[in-house]
Amino acid sequence: MNKAFSSLFQVSFFSCCLLIANNPVTAQSISSDGTLPTPTEITPTATGVEINGGTTRGGNLFHSFKDFSVPTGSEAFFNNASDVVNILNRVTGGNISSIDGLLRASGSANLFLINPAGIVFGEGASLDIGGSFYGSTADSILFPDGVEFSATDTQAEPILTINAPIGLGFRNEPGDIVNRSNFGLTETVLDETVNPALAGVEFTILNSVGLEVNPGKTIALIGGNVFLENAGGITAPGGRVELGGLSEAGTITINNDGSLTFPDVIARANVSLTGQSRVNVAADGGGFINVNARNLSLLEQSELYAGIAEDSGFPTAQAGDITINATDSVQLVGSGGIVDSNPYLLQFNDYDTAIRNLVGLRPGLESDRNLDRNPKANSTAIGNAGSIFINTNLLQISARAGVIAKTYGQGNTGNIKVQANEIQLNGGDFLNQVIKGIGNAGNIDIETSSLSAQNLAFIISNTSGKGNAGNVTIKADEQVYFDGSNDTNFGITQLNVQVQEEAEGNGGNIQIDTGNFVLKGGARIFADTAGKGNAGNVVINADNQVTLEGVGERKSEIFSTVSNSAQGNAGDIIINTQTLDINNGSIFSYTAGNGNAGNIKINATEQFSLDGSNDPDNQITQLNVQVQESAKGNGGNIEIDTDNLSLTGNSLILGDTVGDGNAGNILINANNQVALEEKSEIVINVGKSSQGNSGNLEINTNFLSLNDAKLLAETTSDSSGNIILNIDENLTIQNNSLISARALNNADGGNINIDTDFIVAFPNQNNDIIADAQQGSGGKITINAQSVFGIEERPLNPITNDINASSALGAQFDGIVEIITPDVDPFQETSETPENIVEPDQVVAGVCDATQTAQDILAGRTNSFVVKGKGGIPPTPVEPIPAENLVINGQSVVPNAQVQGRREVDEKALQEQYPPIMTSQGAIYPARGIVKNPDGTVILTRYPTDNTQRVPNNSSNCGV
């Protein structure tokens, strides 16, 4: 447990013991100290005491007591004149005031009670006053011009004033305030008689009024520490509740509207609500709750509750806000939990500990605890709920506690805005919802350095009525972390914005701005529409890294979807980061209803990797947009911009339609390379039942390598898919890799356009480039390359590497294969040329004695080996033709120009001279020779070979 809260609980325990020990209930508990010009008169009555006298200045009535306590069942009646505005009471005797009866006053006067020693409101405490109530352990009540009514300095005659109080003055270590008032307590027991789902579970709900003032008035409890315990209640319908305190000397200002302003530089005290304690300001409008503390804790089904009450309000009614300023921490901890779930959303209907600002019902009694998924759709509450503001260093919400804004009636919910250095959701929630009502949900705005959510934690904004869901915006300087590793089968840790089934309205957007974003253990972030309206967008901006990592069969997912019965479009998913890693996870957008899927845009400036190596069976790590069967709408586009794209372990990038709509396009721009391995695929697909067109697959990169991988643009409909590969340097395919624009059924083959320097297909590994057709015409394959090695146009063969655009209908339906390469055969023998075409002295350097060089080679005195072909014409006759380096799997091997020794060297000497390149796949030896077989096959060898068809480079001893 947080140390601050541990200390807070200790303070609460010892304070309560101290208060009880020093407060024996006596028959005569109120006495005057006689310090005022007109003394206070106390007269016993049949019901308690009547208080008269006191000193009046204008609308202010001053009383001064040595002791002030009200026994159980008794009352203290202030018999003031009707023109009194403020009744100002101080307790000077140094004893704690214990109030377990009724405080009553005439007319509409406000009642102030200050006792620096402390105040305890017992279970039977209640108020019957016309104005507001201020209970405080301040030392003095402050007035303009420096006047104060002090409870600690009574030696001098007080200067009393007609002005209204403007503040409360505190000295060091003020006393505490405890409220256990549960006046008007009712109990509700929930078990299987309420709902069969509660069989074996019993909850007792305590609902108390406690200390209550008239509508629109204020209750302020200002310590020292402030504790609400044992179902202690505070009720101010449409009014204001102020809770807080200072732990050292300072001044709190009383504003004209009854609110309080706390100093920024003075240490604050703690506020705690436990044991189903409740603060309630709900009415037909207004209602504010302000808490100013060092630490605020809401425990054991306690709550702060504001909003428009049921059967209340009017079209322009506006509820007040809940504002929490806690300099250290805010902790909400609930207990228990009753669940009702669907595949994507765990619905906890029991938020035992909560901060609520609602329109309509009070969840917790009338609706949620009855487990009604659609409670009282025709709630008669009308008006807009207020907002919830939390400002603290540490916010902890756990064990089904929540910060909640909802509407069940007609009106908008308010916003939830949180500013905290650190936020921990451990089974706790932020909710902003329209529940079968009419109105828009507010926004959830979170600003923090670090946000973590786990153990069935939710951040939700949705609508199930008529209205729009709100936006969720998270700004976390360091990290956003969602972990579903410990989630049960009841649900999943998630952030979602939804238009639920039967709802009419648009979903809000999700935007996360952070340094690092982690989604692991099956956690989810999604925007979804299942009603009539569009889903929102999901935007993640992470300065460093985005990580999606699943566990077992629980994939971590980001998605935006249109569900089966929905009418609307899915939103877009946009991720901007340096590095995006997806391992046993997925990012997808689909439509299964009447509407379009969204687009997926990935901008990972350094690296984007999908790795399905840890996926269980049938769980594919993927990035996809889909038009599902029976859907009517178009698929979105996938666009990826990165330096390096890597797909491994059966991972997938998919643009697919099997419904009534077009598939989207896939565009990949990788500045360096795209590598697919281990049965990974990039696919554009049009299914048999689809009525739509295929999209295009386009890759722009320097290097593209396929190792047991596929690029597919296949179709079973009338539309053909196209593959466009713009590769600045090399395309390498090996181990049963495939590039296919194949057409199935009656469709025609698609087009494949490849523009590159070199295509290298590892021999006899069934690496194919095809655009063939079954019952339609073959497509067109166009290859524009400097050289094509290891693959050629021919009929498909399961062993060879083939380029094929044929049709099963016959040759007249075959497609076109066009391979465009420079018209040069590097192995063609040179033809004899006539002598003396030009003057030899003008083009041949005389520094190299060819005869002597030949003799040296034959004698074994020197040799030369060129690893790769000539680099072109030398600048001058006296310069050698440059040779380029050999590149093997991206590693350069620089040839040694000073190889000395015999023409034939044993294997050991060769290995020492040319050490292998060590890789994860084993040793790779540099090529030392080249051989062309009669069938045209080119073979690179480990040994030097004679090649009389090539002109050798100038040897190292030519003197140039």
N, C-alpha and C positions, 0 to 999 in steps of 0.2 A: 504493500500500500504506500502511496505517496507520503513522504514524511510530514508534509504540511498538514495532510488530513489526519494522520495519526496523532499529531499534536493537537489538532482541532478537537478530536474525539476525547482526548484526555482532558482538555480544558473544559469541554462540555460536562464530562462526568464529575470532575472535582468541583466545578462551579455549582452544579445542581446539588451535590452533597452539602456544600457550604451554605447554599441558600436555604435548604431544608433545615439544616442544623440551627441556623440563626433565626428561624421564623416560626416559633410556636404560635398557634392561633389562640388569641385571647379575646375575651368579650369586649374589651375596650382597646381597639387597635388604632384609633385615630385620635391624635391630640395636637393642639395648637402650640406653637413655640412662643407666641405673644410678641413677635418682633415687628409687627406691622403697626402703622399709625392707628388703624382700625382693626382690632384683633379679630381673628377667625373664631366663630362660635360653633360649637359642636353639640348637637342635641340628640340624645338617644330616642329612637322611635320603635314601633312594633316590628319594623322590617330592617332596622339597622340604625343609621344615623342620618340627621339632616344637618347640612352645613350652611350657615348663614354668616353674615358679617363680611369681614374682609375689607380691603381698601380698594375703592373704585377710582380710576382715572380715565375719564372719557368712556370708551367702550371696553376698557380693560378692567377686570376684577382680579385682585391679587389675594392669594391665600398662602400662608406659611405654616407648615406642620412640623412638629418634632418627629412624629411617627405617622405613617399612613398605610394601613392594611385593612382589607375587607374580608372577614371570615366567610366561610362557605355558607351559602344561603342568605347572606346579608346584603345590604345595599348601602352605598354612600350617595346621598342625594344632595347635589349642589342646587340650592334654592336661590338662583340668581334672578335678577330683574330681566325683563324681556329685551331691554336695550343693550344688554351686555353682549359684546362680540367675542371676546376671548376671556376664558377663565384660566388664570395662570397660577399653577400650584408648584411649590417647592417643598422638599422634605429635607430637613436639616439635621436630624438626630443621629445620622450615621447607621441606621438600621435599614435593612432591605425591606421594600414594600412587597407584601404578599397579598395578591388580590384574587380571591376565589369567589367573589360575588359580583354584584351589579354596580357599575358606575353610571349615575343618572344625572342629567342636568336639564334645566328648563330652557325652552325656546330653541334657538338655532345657534347657540354659542359654541365656539371651538373650545376644546378642553386640552390643556397642557399639563403634563405631570413629569417633573424632573426629580430624580433621586440618584445622586452620584454613587450611592452604595449598591444599587441594583433594584430591579423590578422583576417579580415573578407573577405571571398570570396562571392561576390554577385551572383545573378542568372546568370549574363552574363559573369562570370569569366571563362577563359579557358587558356590552355597552348599550346605553339608551340615551343618546345625545343627539341634538339636532345638527351639530356641526362636525368638524373634523377632530381627530384625536391624535395627539403627539405624546408618545411615551418615550422618555429618554433618560439616560444616566449622565447627561451633561451636567457640568457644574453650574451653568447659568444660562438664562435666556437673554439674548442680546436684542437691543433696540437701536434706533438711529442715534447719532451724536454720542456714541460711546456709552450709553446707558445700559446697565445689565442688572438682571434680577438673579442674584447669586444664592445658591444653596449651601455654599461653603464659607462665605464671608458675610456673617450676619451681625457683626459687632456694630458697624455703622448703620444709621437709619437709611434704608434703601431710597434711592431716587426713583420714584415711580413715574411712568410716562403714559401719555394717551396714545402713543404711536403703536402700530402693529409690530409684533416681533419680526426681526429680520435674520435671526440666526441662533445657533446653539454653541456655547463655548465649553471646551473640554480641557481638563488638566490631565496629567499623566495617569495612566492605568484606570480609566473609568470602569464602573461596574458593568455586569452583564444584564441582558434582558432575556427572560425565558417565557415562552408562551405555550402553555399546554391546554389552552381553552378549546374545548370541543363542544361548546354549547350548541344545542340543536343536533347532537350526534345521531346518525342513523346507521344501521348495519344492513348490508346486503350480502347474503351468502350465496355463492355460485357453486353449483355442483351439477350432477347429471339431471336434476329436476329442471334446470334452466336449459341445458343443452346436452344431448347424449355424448358429445365430444368431450365433456368434462367429467365423464365417468372416472371415478377414482381420484379426482382432483377437487379440492375445495378451496375457495378463496373467500375471505371475509373482507368486504369493502367498507371502510369507515368514511362517512361523509359528514363533515361538521361545518357549521357556520362560524363558530368561534367568536372572535371579536369582530363586530359588524357595525358599520356606519351607514347612514342614509345614502341613497344613490347620489353619485357625483361628489361625495366627500372623500377625505383623505384619512388613512391610518398610517402613521409613521412610527416605527420602532427603531430608535437610534441609540446604540450602545457606544462603547464596549461591544463585546461579542453579542450576537443575537441568535437565539436558539428557538426553533419551533419543534416541539416534541409531542409524542403520543397523540397524534391526530390533531395537533394544535392548528386552529384555523384562523384565517383573516379574510374578511369579506367586505369588499367596497364596490358595490355594483355601479359600473360606469364611472367610478371614482379613481382614486390613486392609492397605491400602497408603496411606501418607501421603507426599505430595509437596509441597514448598514451600520457602520460604526468606525470609530477611531481608537487606536491603541496608545496614542500619545497626545500631547497637548495640541489643540488646533481648533479651528472654527468651521462649522458647517452652516451654509447660507440657506435661509428659507426664502424661496422665490414667491412671487405673487400668485402663481397658479397652484401653490402648495407643494411643488417639487423641491428637492434639496440639491444643492451643489456642494460636492466634497472637494477639499483641497487636493492638489496633485502631489505635493511633496511631503505630506504627512502620512505616516504609516497607518494603514487601516486595520480594523479588526475583522473577525470571521463571522459568516452567516451560515447557519446550518438548518436544514429541514429534514426531519427523520420521522419514522413511524407513521406514515400516511398523513403527514401534515400537508396543509393546502392553503395557498393564497389564491383568491378568486375575485376578479374584477369584471366578470362577464355581465353584460346587460344589453340594452338596445342601442348602445353606442358608447364611445369613450372607453375608459378603463385602462389605466396605465400601471405597470409594475416596474419599479426601479430598484435595483440592488447594487449597492456600492460596498465592496468588501475586499479583504485581502484574499481569502479563500471562500468560495461558495460551494456547499455540498448539498445535493438533493438525493436523499437515500430512502430506501424502504418504501417505495410507492408514494413518495411525496411529489408535489407538483406546484408549478406556477401556471395559472390558467387565466387567459383573457379572451375577449372576443365578443361576438353577438350571440346571446343566449337563444335557445329554442323559443319559438312563439314570440319573438321580440324583433325589434328593428324596423327600418323603413328603407325605401330605395336608396336614399342618400346617406344612410347611417354609416359611420366610420368608427370602428373599434380602435382603441389605443394600442400602444406598443409595449413590449416587454424588453427592457434594457438592462443588461448585466455588465457591470464594470468590476472585474476582479483582478487586482494587481498581480496575484500569484497564480491562482488556479480556479477552475470550475470543474466539479466532479458530479456526474449524474450516474447513480447506480440503482438499477431496478432489482426485481426478484421474480422468479417464476417465468412463465411464458406459455401461451396457448397458440398453436399454430394451425394454419390452413394454407396449403401451398398449391401452386401450379408449376408447370415445367420450368418457368423462368423466374418466378417471383414468389418468395416466401412471404406470406401475409401474416405478420404478427398483429393480432388484434388486441393485445394486452400490453400497453405501455405503462408499466406500473409507476415508474418515476418519469416525469415529463415536464417540459416547458411547452405550453400550448397556447396558441392564439387561433381561435376557431370561429367559424360561422355555423351555428346550428347546435348540434348536440354536444354534450360533454362526453367524449369517448370514455371509456373507463367505467361508465355505469350504464347509460341508456343503450349504447350500441356495441362498442368493441368487446366488452366483457360478455356480451350475449353471443359472441362469435357470428354476428350477422355480417356477411361479406358486403351486403348492400343495405346498410341500415337506414331506415326511414327516408326513402328517396324524396318524399314530399315534405321535408322539414319546412316549417313556416318561418324560419329565421330569415331576415332580409337585412343586407348591409355588408360592408366590407370589413374583413378582419384586419387587425393591425399587424405590425412587423415585430420580429424578434431580433434584438441586437445583443451580441455577446462579445465583450472585449476582455481578454485575459492573457496571461502568459501560457498556462497549460489548461487545455480543455480535455477532460476524460469523460466519456460516455460509455457505459458498459451494462451488461446483464439486462438487456431489453429496456433500457432507459432511452428517452428520445427527446429531440427538439422538433416540435410538430406545428405545422400550420395547415389547417384544413377548412373546407367549406362543405357543409351538408345542405345548406339552404340556397338562398339567392344572394350572391355576392362574391367578391374576390377574396382570396386569401392574401395575407401579407407576405412580406419578404422575410427570409432568414439570412442574417448577415453576421458572420463570425470573423473576428480578428483575434488570432492567438499565435504565439510563437510556436507552439506544438499542439497538435490535435491527435488524440488517441480514441478511436472507435473500436471498442472491444465488445462486440455484440450490441452496440448502440447505434442509434439512427438519427438522420436528418430527414424529415418528411415534409413535403409541401404538396397537398393533394386537393382535388375537387372530387368529392365523394357523392355521386348521384345528385349533385346540386347544379346550380346554374351560376357560372362565374369562372374567372381565370385564376389559376394557381400563381402564386408569386414566385420570385426567384430565390435560389439558394446561392449566396456568395460567400466564399471561404477564402480568407487570406491568412497565410501561415508560412512558417519555414518548413515544417514537416507535417504531413498528414499520413496516418496509418489506419487501416481498416481491416479487421479480421474477426473471426468467430461469429459469422452471420451478421456482420455489420452492413447497414444499408444507407445509401444516400439516394433519395427518391423524390422525383417531381412528376406527378402524373395526373391525368384526368379520367374519371369514369362517368362524368356528367356532361353538361353542355358548357364547354369552355376550354381554353387552352392550358396546357401544362406550362410550367415556368422553366426558365433556364437554370442550369447548374454551372457555376463558374468557380474554378479552384485555381488559386495562385499560390504556389508553394515554392519558395526560393530554392529549397534543397531537394526535397523528394516527396513524391506521392506513392504510397505503397498499399496495395490491396492484396491480401493473402487469404485464400479459401482453404488452406491445407487442413485446418481443423474443423471445417464445416461438416455438419451431419447431413443425413439424407433429407432433412426437412427443408433445406434451402442453401443458398449460396451467397457469400459476400459479394456485394454488387453496388454499382452506381447505375441508375437507369432513369430515363425520361420516357413516359409512355402515354399513348392514347389508348385507353383500355377498351375492351369489347363493349359495344352499345354507346360508347362516348362519341360526342361530336365536338371536335376541336383539334387543334394542331399541337403536336408535341414540341417541347422546348429543345434548346440546344445544350450540348455538353461541351465545355471548353476547359482544358487543363493546361496551365502554363507552369512549368517546373524545371528543375535541373535534371532530375532523373525520375523516370516513371517505371514502376514495377507492378505487374499483374501476374500473380502466381497462385498455384494451388487450386486452380479451377475458378478463380474469381472472374467476374464479368463486368463489362461496361457496355451499355447498349441503349439505343433509341429505337422505339418500336411503335407501330400503330396497328391496333386491332379493331379500331372503330372507323369513324368517318373523319379523316383528317390526316395530315402529313406527319411523318416522324421527323424528329429533329436531326441536326448534324452532330457528329462527334469530332472534335478537333483537339489534338494533343500536340503541344509544343514543348519539347524537352531539349534543353541546351546540350545535354551530353548523351543520354541513352534511354531507349525504350525497350523493356524486356517483357515478353509474355512467356510464361513457363507453367505448364500444367503438371499434374501429378496423377499417375495411373490413368484411369478413364476420364478424369476430370480435366478437360482442356480449359485453359484460360482464353477468354474470347472478348473481342470487341466487335460489335455488329450493329447494323441499322436495318430494320426489316419491315415488310408489309405482311401481316398475318393473313390467314386464309379468308376470313370474312371481311377484311378491311377494304376501305375505299380511300386511297391516298398514296402518296409517294414516300419511299424510304429516303432518309437523309444521306448526306455524304459523310465519308470517314476520311479525315485528313490528319496525317502524322508528319511532323517536321522535327528532325533530330539529327544527331551525328551518326549514331549507330542504332539500328533496330534489329533485335534478336527475337525470333519466335521459335520456341522449342516446346512441342506438344501444346500448341495453341493455334488460334486462327483469328483472322480478321475477315469479315464477310458482310455482304449486303445482298438481300434477296427480296423478291416479291412473290408471294403466294396468293395474293388477292387481286384487286383491281387497282393497279398502280405500278409505277416504275421503281426498279431497284435504284439504289444510290450509287454514286461513284466512290472509288477508293483512290486516294492520292497519297503516295509515299514519297517523302523527300528526306532521304538518309544520306547526308553528304559524304560519309566515309564508307559505311558498310551496311548492307541489308542481308540478313541470313535467315533462312527457314531450315530447321533441322527436325526431321521426324524420327530420328534414331530411337528415341525413348517412347514413341507412341505405341500403345497396345494395339491389338488387332482392330482394324476398321476405324481407327482414330487417326485421321490424317491432319498433319500440320499444313495449313493452307491459307491462301489469300484468294477469295473468290467473290464474284458477283453472279447472281443467278435469276432467271425467270423460271419458277417452278411449274410443275404440271398443273393445269387448270387455271394458272394465273393469266391475267391480261395486262401486259405492260412490257416495257423494254428493260433489258439489263443495263446496268451502268458500265462505266469504263474503269479500267485499272491503269493508272499511270505511276511509274516508278522512276525516280531520279536518284542516282547514287553513283559512287565511284566503283563499288564492287557489289555484285549480287551473287549470292551463293544459295543453292538448293541442294540439300542432302537428305538421306534417310526417308525416301518415299514422300517427300513434301510436294506441294502442288500450288500452282497459280492457275486459276480457272475463270473463264468467262463462258457462261453456259445458258442455254435456253431450251427448255422442254415444254414451254407453254406457248401462249399466243402473244409473241413479241420477239423483238430482235435481241440477239446477244450483243454484249458490249465489245469494245476494243481493248486490247492489251498493248500498252506502249511502255517499253523499257529503254531508258537512257542510262548507260553505265559508262562512265568516263574511262574506266580501266578494263574490267572484265566481267563476264557473266559465266558462271560455272554451275552445271547441273550434274549431279552424281547420284548413284544408288537408287535408281528407279524413280527419280524425281521428274516432274513434268510441268510444262507450261502449255495450257490447252485452251483453244477456242472450240466450242462444241455447239452444234445444233441437233437436238434429239429428234427421233422419229416422229413423235407426236407434235412437234413444234410447227407453228405457222409463220415463224419469223426468219429473219436473215442472220447469217453468221457475221461476226465482226472480223477484224484483222488483228494479227499478231505481228508486232513490229519490235525489233531489237536493234539498237544502235550502240556499238561498243567497239573497243579495240580488239579484244580477244573473246571468243566464244568457244567453250569446250563442253562437250556432251560425253559423259562416261556412264553407260547404262542408263540413259536418260532420253527424254522425248520432247520435241516441239511439235504440237499437233494443232491443226485447224481443220477439224473433220466435221462432216455434215451428213445427215440422213434426209435433209429436206432439199428443196429446189435451190437453196442458196449455197454458194461455195464460200469457203473461208480462204483467206490469203495469209501467207507468211512472208514477211519482208525482213531481211537480215542485212544490215549495213555494218560490216566489220572491217575496221581499218587495217588490221593485220591478219590474224590467223583464225580459221574455223577448224577445230579438231573434234573428230567424232570417233568413238571407240566403244567396244563391249556392248553390242546390240543396241546402239543408239539409233534414233529415228527422227527424221524431219518429214512430216507428213501433212499434206492437204488432201487426204483421201476422201472420196465421196462414196457413201454407202447407199443402197437401194437405187432409186432413180436419179439421184443427184449427179451433177457434173463435178469433176475434180476441181480443186481450187488452184490458185497460183502460188508459186514459190519463187521469190526473187532474192538472190544471194549476190552481194557485191563485197568482195574481199581480196586480199593479196594471195593467200594460200588456203586451200582446203586440203587437210591431211586426214585420211581415213585409215585407221589401223587395219592392215590386211586380214581378210578372211575372218571377220568378226560380225558379219551381218549388220553392218552399218548402212542404212538406206536413206535416200532422199526420194520421196515418192509423191505423186499427185495423180494417182490412178483412180479408176472408177469401176463400179460393179455393173450397173445398168444404165450408165450415162457416159458422157464423153470424158476422156482424160483431161487433166488440166495442163498448165504450162509451167515449166521449170526453166528459169533463166539464171545462169551462173556466169558472172563476170569476175574472173580471177586471173592472177599472174600465172599460177600453176595449180593443178588439181592432181593430188597424189592418192592412189589407193582406192579410187572409186570411179566408176564410169557407167555410161548408159548401157543397160542390158536388161533382159527379163529378170524378174525377182528370183533370187536364189537364197535359201536359208544360210548359206555359208559365205557367199561373196558380198561385197559392198556394191550396192546397185543404185542407179538413178533411173527412175521409171515413171512414165506418165501414160501408161497404157490403159485400155478399156477392155473389160471382159466381153464386150459386145463384138470386138473385132478390130482389125487394124484401121478400118475407116473411121473409127471413133477414138483412136488413140490421140493423146495430147501431143504437146510439143516439148522437146528438151533442147535447149539452146545453151551450149557451153562456149563462152567467149574467152579465149586466152590469147596472148601474143603469139604470132605466127613464127615461132622460133623453136627448133628442136635442139636442146643443148647437147644432145648425144649424136647429132648428125655429123658425119665425117666432113672435113673441109675438102673442097675441090681444088684442083691444081690451078694456079693463076699464072698468067704470062709474066715473064721476067721484065724488069726495068720499066714498070709502069710509071714509077717516079724515081728520082734520084735517091739511092739508098742512104747517101750521107745525110739527107734532109729528115729522114724519119727513124733511122736506127742509131742508137747510141753505140759508140765504138769502145765503150769501156768494158764490155763483157766479151771474153774470149770463149765463144760457144764451143770450139773444138776442145779447149782445155777443160771446160766445164763437163763436157760429155765424157772425156777421159777420166776425170775425177769421179764421176758417178759410177762408171763401169768398174773402176778400181776400188770402189767402196770407200773412197776417202770423204765423200760428202753425200748428202741427200736432201730432199725437200718434200714436204707433204702439205697440201692445201686442203683445209677442212671444208671450206665452203667456196662456191663459185666466185669468179672474178667480180670485181667491183666496178668494172667499166673501163673506159679509155683513160690512160694516165695523162696528167696535165702536160708533161714534156717527155721527150724520148728518153731522158736520162733517169726517169722515175719509174719504180716498179708499179705493176698493176696491183692495187690494194685488194686484200682479201678480207671478207667480213667474218665476224665471229659465228660460231655454231651455237644455236639456241636449242636447249633440250628442256622441255617442260618449263619454259620461262627462265632457265638459268643459262647464263652465258659461259661458254668455254673458250678461252683465248688460246689459239694455237701457238706452239713454241716455234719461233722462226729459226732457232739455232740447234735444231736436232742434229746431233752428230752420231756417227757410228756406222755400222754395217747396214747394207741394204736389207738384209733379213735379220731381224732381231727376235730373240726368243720372247715368249709370252711374259715371263717375269720382268724382263727389262722394259717391255712395252707398258706393263702396268705401273712400274715405278715412274716411267717417263710421263705417262698419261693416267694419273690416278682417277678412279671412277668418281662420279657424283653420287653421294649417299642421300637417299630420300626415304620417306616412310614406306615406300613400295620396294625398297632394296637398292642395289647398286645400279647406276646407269653409266655405261662406258661411252666416251666420246667416239663419234664416227671417224674412222681413219681412211676409209676408202669407199668407193662407189662402183657398183656393177649394174649393168643393164642386161637382163635376160632376153633371149630371143622373142619371148612373148610381149616384150615391152615393159615388164615389171622392173622397177628401180629398187635396188637393195643397198642400204648403207651398211658397211661392214666394220668390224673391230680392227681389221688388219689393213695395212697399206696395200693398194692395188695399182697395177699398171693401167693407165688410161691414155692410150696413144691417140685418142680422138680429141684430147684437150691440149691446148697450148700451155705449157707449164709457166709458172710465175718466175720472174728473175730470181735466181738463187741467191743465197745470203752472201756469197763471196764474189758478187759481180762488181763490187766497188761503187754501187750507186747509193 
